[in-house]
Amino acid sequence: MTSSMRRALVVAALFSIAGCGGTAGQSSLAPSGTTSSAVSRLTVPAGAFFPVAHHAAAQRSIRATYSTKKSLLFETDFSADAVNIFLTSQLSTGDPSPIATITEPSGGCPYDMTLDKKKTLYLADSCLSQIEEYTKGSTTLKTTITDGISFPLGVAIDKSNTLYVSTGGDIQEYANGSTSPTKTVTGMSEPFGISLDASGNLYIPDFGCGCVWELPAGGSSVTDLDLQDLTEPLQSAVDQKTGYLWVTDGGGDRVQIYKLGSTTPVETIAGQGFPYSVSVENKGKPVGETVYGDEGNSDVYVFKPNEYTPFATVTDAGEPTGSLLAKP
């Protein structure tokens, strides 16, 4: 099954779960600016998210396992059903080779990622409706969480090791060590890639409403932050040192940056077709380094702390649907 076919199934399932059974409308499958001859068009629910694979990822030589002594970039490639792992110290060299690659189970499609206190990697697999766990330094699937999971698109873990999952229009919470949800937070439309600030507040981009929600630490209901100049928010990342919130806006072809507490962007980064994934380094070095992946040209852009012009680019990244800068 091709990546486009799998995306179509995910979209159809998400709208079914959300109860979006209204009249279908014509929705372009192409990012803004591409021509209709470059991609096909299907009848899907109005506003449905269906990015397109632009070109195949370049083939790179890899090793089966990887060192966790230094800061790493985990970058998902939806088109290859894989997660490529890079040394962040090598990103500035231009097109570094991954030190390892995680290959998804058959039929899987990788999205957002996070690490827990033990540095176990948690990966949202939307097509298989599961959260996958990979032990520190390992590319071998250890176990999965499936209870309460339906087409997950975002994951985050707080200081108490509580796992948050955006799934089926809700946020599911899993207490430390639990494989069954201990709390369900409703009130959203299509929540995507989520992130936490230093106080444990959760930020939830909602593709369906074109907004970003906040779930206070320990809370049970969300509040619309009323962030301005957003069209189709997909993923978020918080610079916990500066209090800046990065939000990729696929349909708006831009990345918006907000100071927490403010509703207007302090910076806007022009996209390259369809900005999707984003991550900020909050624990490793250098703190504050940021990456964002753009499906418009299959590249991943790297930014120095407090700068908004990329100093490095990882090209031919396939379909970058998830980014994670972290020190395992």
C-alpha atoms as one frame of an Amber mdcrd trajectory, in Angstrom:
protein
   0.000   0.000   0.000   1.415   3.401  -0.975   1.896   6.242   1.510  -0.872
   8.223  -0.228  -3.321   5.333   0.116  -2.465   4.942   3.804  -2.927   8.661
   4.381  -6.371   8.450   2.745  -7.373   5.675   5.141  -6.149   7.653   8.150
  -8.066  10.747   7.051 -11.266   8.784   6.439 -10.989   7.142   9.857 -10.320
  10.424  11.641 -13.395  12.043  10.136 -15.495   8.990  10.952 -14.331   9.110
  14.580 -14.965  12.847  14.809 -18.456  12.407  13.417 -17.763  14.512  10.361
 -20.415  12.954   8.200 -21.574  16.008   6.339 -21.536  16.607   2.621 -18.176
  15.909   1.088 -16.439  18.716  -0.724 -13.538  18.976  -3.128 -10.249  19.320
  -1.293  -6.903  19.613  -3.055  -4.349  17.015  -2.066  -1.473  19.311  -2.947
   0.252  21.818  -0.706  -0.450  25.411  -1.615   1.395  26.435  -4.751   1.654
  23.054  -6.480  -0.131  22.440  -9.770  -3.046  20.042 -10.131  -1.074  18.083
 -12.776   1.505  17.134 -10.163  -0.963  15.218  -8.004  -4.344  13.542  -8.247
  -7.512  14.963  -6.717 -10.076  13.005  -4.741 -13.389  13.798  -3.129 -12.739
  13.957   0.606 -14.401  15.785   3.514 -13.809  19.516   3.240 -10.639  20.466
   5.078  -9.315  16.934   5.299  -5.559  16.673   5.705  -3.872  14.680   2.949
  -0.258  15.722   2.263   1.503  14.308  -0.750   4.784  12.424  -1.113   6.962
  14.643  -3.277   9.925  12.386  -4.022  11.633   9.356  -2.623  14.161   9.745
   0.145  17.804   9.294  -0.708  19.308   5.943   0.240  21.934   6.141   2.997
  24.158   3.559   4.648  23.162   2.921   8.272  24.081   0.865  11.339  21.643
  -1.324  13.243  22.118   0.291  16.676  23.224   3.716  17.828  25.146   5.522
  20.550  23.222   7.671  23.033  26.180   9.610  24.412  25.403  12.746  22.411
  22.351  14.786  21.389  20.349  13.291  18.536  17.755  14.213  15.954  15.051
  11.613  15.377  13.293  12.348  12.080  10.351  10.328  10.777   9.922   9.648
   7.076   6.325   8.681   6.344   7.101   7.677   2.746   9.742   5.156   3.893
   7.913   3.956   7.044  11.038   4.793   9.018  12.708   6.973  11.647  16.187
   8.204  10.755  18.508   9.095  13.646  21.228  11.750  13.269  23.930  13.211
  15.506  22.986  16.864  15.992  26.703  17.721  15.984  26.795  16.624  12.339
  23.755  18.575  11.121  25.848  21.610  10.181  27.989  19.516   7.827  25.157
  19.417   5.289  23.252  16.213   4.513  24.656  14.033   7.291  24.093  10.277
   7.116  21.917   8.753   9.848  23.725   6.691  12.465  20.726   4.330  12.620
  17.228   3.826  11.253  14.114   2.422  12.894  11.962   0.530  10.392   8.245
   0.611  11.126   6.177  -2.599  11.404   4.475  -3.605   8.163   1.641  -1.227
   7.340   2.769   1.382   9.842   3.141   5.117   9.378   5.235   7.175  11.838
   4.278  10.570  13.200   5.185  12.317  16.465   7.804  11.112  19.008   8.892
  11.668  22.607  11.256  10.223  25.258  10.457   9.184  28.836  12.721   9.363
  31.911  14.412   6.090  30.966  14.990   7.504  27.463  12.603   5.011  25.901
  11.393   6.349  22.565   7.620   6.541  22.099   6.440   6.729  18.478   2.872
   7.431  17.308   1.921   4.984  14.557  -1.300   6.282  13.080  -1.989   3.573
  10.508  -1.651   0.741  13.042  -3.399   2.731  15.816  -0.664   2.149  18.362
   2.103   3.803  20.333   5.392   1.962  19.825   8.155   1.799  22.426  11.865
   1.455  21.601  14.384   0.986  24.427  17.223   3.524  24.700  19.708   2.983
  21.889  17.657   0.249  20.219  15.985   0.111  16.806  13.989  -2.992  17.751
  10.330  -2.617  18.749   9.926  -3.513  22.433   6.174  -3.228  23.007   3.077
  -1.275  21.993   0.187   0.555  23.653  -3.151   0.075  21.908  -5.828   0.545
  24.576  -7.627   3.831  23.938  -5.599   4.527  20.775  -7.228   5.344  17.432
  -5.025   6.834  14.713  -2.632   8.733  17.036  -0.875  11.837  15.689   0.889
  13.332  18.711   2.715  12.211  21.874   4.342  13.940  24.849   5.614  12.873
  28.295   5.782  15.156  31.334   8.144  15.183  34.333   6.026  12.618  36.202
   6.248  10.262  33.217   2.593  10.745  32.279   2.102   9.968  28.594  -0.224
  12.200  26.546  -1.556  11.020  23.180  -3.631  12.974  20.651  -5.912  10.320
  19.209  -9.355  10.144  17.642 -10.152  13.782  18.393  -9.218  13.542  22.103
  -6.210  13.577  24.404  -5.631  10.322  26.268  -3.468  10.351  29.387  -1.554
   7.311  30.667  -0.091   7.377  34.164   3.511   6.255  34.602   3.761   2.596
  33.582   0.106   2.265  32.573  -0.988   0.818  29.231  -4.615   1.867  29.705
  -5.790   5.491  29.733  -6.314   7.057  33.152  -7.968  10.211  31.804  -9.627
  11.306  28.557  -9.798  14.991  27.648 -12.392  15.938  25.010 -13.532  19.133
  23.307 -11.197  19.168  20.292 -11.673  18.461  16.587  -8.457  17.058  15.044
  -5.546  17.396  17.494  -2.123  16.756  15.991   1.465  17.089  17.305   1.527
  18.136  20.981   4.159  19.651  23.283   4.759  20.614  26.930   6.176  23.728
  28.560   8.428  23.740  31.635   5.395  23.828  33.952   3.731  20.799  32.385
   1.069  22.664  30.417   0.174  20.874  27.172  -0.181  22.677  23.824  -2.398
  21.052  21.207  -2.496  22.230  17.560  -5.909  21.394  16.116  -5.952  21.007
  12.346  -9.755  20.868  12.286 -10.449  24.185  14.032  -7.299  26.018  12.929
  -6.448  26.738  16.542  -4.138  25.740  19.400  -5.539  24.500  22.709  -3.901
  24.570  26.132  -4.442  21.806  28.688  -3.176  23.073  32.066  -0.992  20.704
  34.072  -3.321  18.323  35.905  -6.366  19.795  34.149  -9.343  18.074  32.544
 -10.495  20.655  29.991  -8.836  22.640  27.223  -8.831  26.358  26.456  -8.469
  27.935  23.022  -5.409  30.200  23.113  -6.899  32.292  20.282  -3.563  32.413
  18.472  -3.685  34.673  15.446  -2.555  34.013  11.868  -2.989  30.246  11.787
  -4.636  28.291   8.971  -3.943  24.581   9.510  -1.725  24.038  12.585  -0.075
  20.624  12.642   2.675  20.349  15.255   4.042  22.394  18.128   7.214  22.665
  20.175   8.028  24.809  23.207  11.407  26.372  23.920  11.213  25.840  27.667
  14.028  28.302  28.367  12.617  31.279  26.451   8.906  30.422  26.637   8.486
  30.537  22.857   5.912  28.285  21.188   6.669  27.123  17.640   3.693  26.018
  15.501   3.897  24.603  11.972   1.071  25.869   9.765   0.848  23.532   6.782
  -1.967  25.218   4.898  -0.534  28.651   5.666   2.910  27.525   4.413   4.704
  29.040   7.395   5.997  28.438  10.889   4.598  30.786  13.514   6.414  31.575
  16.760   4.548  32.968  19.777   5.630  34.130  23.192   3.540  32.133  25.640
   0.814  34.445  26.907   0.648  36.402  23.647  -1.779  35.745  20.783   0.187
  37.358  17.960   3.331  35.798  16.448   6.657  37.389  17.320   8.283  35.741
  14.299   7.070  34.127  11.073   9.234  31.762   9.030   8.162  31.310   5.412
   7.630  27.661   4.489   8.661  25.715   1.421   5.253  24.277   0.561   3.914
  22.481   3.639   5.676  22.882   7.022   4.850  19.865   9.174   7.183  18.649
  11.937   8.967  20.745  14.573  11.103  20.184  17.678  13.170  22.250  20.136
  16.165  20.881  22.072  15.388  21.454  25.769  17.821  19.124  27.535  20.770
  18.303  25.264  23.225  20.633  23.565  22.820  23.199  22.259  19.733  24.094
  24.302  17.261  25.991  22.147  18.335  24.524  18.814  15.250  23.954  16.663
  14.355  21.952  13.568  11.320  21.931  11.341  10.489  19.536   8.494   8.735
  20.690   5.324   6.802  18.251   3.141   6.777  20.823   0.362  10.371  20.027
  -0.579  11.189  17.082   1.735  13.824  19.064   3.640  14.501  19.567   7.346
  15.773  22.993   8.463  18.017  23.549  11.489  18.031  26.792  13.515  20.488
  28.013  16.141  18.993  29.113  19.496  17.016  32.364  19.198  17.610  32.575
  15.448  15.021  32.292  12.690  17.137  31.778   9.598  18.325  28.164   9.159
  22.047  27.518   9.332  21.825  23.930   8.049  19.522  21.733   5.973  18.964
  17.974   5.795  17.708  17.323   2.266  15.742  14.422   0.787  14.099  13.606
   4.104  11.068  12.062   2.374   7.883  13.040   4.223   9.015  14.514   7.563
   5.938  13.944   9.741   7.791  13.991  13.048  10.916  15.551  14.575  12.544
  15.067  17.959  15.703  16.754  19.218  16.785  15.028  22.403  19.658  13.710
  24.500  18.792  10.043  25.276
